[in-house]
Amino acid sequence: MNKTVTFEIDEEVYELLERVAAQTGRPTEQVVLEWLARFAPKPRPQLSEEESKAAMERLLRHAGAASLGYPTGADNESIDADLAREYGSSHEEEA
């Protein structure tokens, strides 16, 4: 079943759509529909419980894979010190 959707767009966007339609010999509405079909978010596939568990296991294999070279904590003082150090750094490599 087809549905009708009406929305407002900027004049610049509409002119661009019209140019694309003219260049490709298609109606503007078709250009819009094809763009929406191509770039609109796609629904995520429904995973079975087994697939979901396997995906989580793959993700968790990466947990802790990076090491800063020193232990980290969740105390505010160490967090503040890390932030102060990073904000104060020029991030330029020293030779």
Residue, then its C-alpha position, 0 to 999 in steps of 0.5 A: m500500500n502506498k502512502t503520501v508524505t509531504f514535507e518542506i525542504d530548502e529551495e537550494v535542495y529542491e533546485l538540486l533535486e530538480r537538476v538531478a531529475a532533469q539530467t537523468g530524465r526522471p521525475t523529481e519525485q522519483v529522485v527523492l524516493e531513490w535517495l530516501a531508499r538509498f540513504a535512509p536508516k535501515p532497520r537492524p536485523q533481528l538476531s536470534e538469542e544465539e546470534s546475539k550472544a555470539a556477537m556480544e562474545r566477539l565484542l567482549r574479546h576486545a575489552g581490555a585489549a588496549s593498555l595505557g601502560y599504567p593502571t587507571g582508576a575511576d577516582n576523580e583526581s586521576i581523571d582530572a589529572d588526565l584531562a588537565r594533562e591532555y588539555g595542556s598538551s599541544h599534541e605535537e610530537e617532540a623530536 
